[in-house]
């Protein structure tokens, strides 16, 4: 359901080298304002959605992938254009 206010829901993936793991987050904060919980974390993927249910579904999808599958997905999604984005509000 859309409201009069355009909100972009962001799904972020951070890579945490010390744990050799990915951390998935959902936020309404734009990419320039988002920070993870630890200074060492590196933002490796982002995608914007106009609807919260789409963003939550994408987050759940990412959380159920293995680390190897996530790495492959990130490489394919980011491609030569850098970090991906699909939010019209950006």
N, C-alpha and C positions, 0 to 999 in steps of 0.2 A: 504494500500500500504506500503510495507516495503522498507526502505532505507538501505544503507550500514551500518548505525550506529544503533546498537541495543539500543533502548530506552525502558524503562519500565515506564508505566503510572500507578500510584498508586491511589487507592481510599481509603480514610481514613474516619473513623468515630470516632469522639471525643464525650465523654459524658461531659456535662457541668452541674455540680451539682446545682449551684445557680439557674439555669433556669429549672432544671429537663428536659433537652432536649439534643438531639443529633445534632451534627454539621457534615455535610458531606463535604469532600474536595477532589479535584482531583489535583495531583501534579506529577512532574517528580522527585522530591526529594526522595531519598531512606529513608526507615523507620528511620534510625539512625540520619537523618538530619531534619526530619519534626517536626514542632512545630505548635501548634494552636495559635489563637489570644489571648487567655487568659491563665494565669499560672495555673488556677484551672482545666482546661480541661484535661481529661484523654483519651489517645488513647485506644480504646476498639476493634477496628477492622481495618484490612487492607487487601487489595487484589491487586495484581499486574497483569497488562495486557500488552501484546506486541503491541496492537493496540489501538490508541486513541478512535476510535468509540466504541470499546468494553468497555473501561473504562467509557466513557460518558454514555453509555447505562446502565451500572451497577450503576453509580452514580444517574441517574434519577430514576431507580428502587428503590434504597434505600430511596431517598427523598420522594417517594410517599407512603412509608409504615408508619403506625401509630407507635407511641412510643412502644406500647406493641409488635407489630409485629417485630419491629427493635430489641428489646431486645431478643426475641425468636430467630430471625435470627442470631444475634451475638453469642448467646450461642451455637446454632447448628453449626455454621461455625467455631468457635474457638475450640470447643470441648476440648479434653484433651491435644491438641497439642499447646495451646496458640494461639497467633494471627496468622491468616491464611495468606497464600501467594501462588499465582499461577504464579508468573513471573519467566520465565526461566533465566532472567538476574541476579536474586538474588544469 
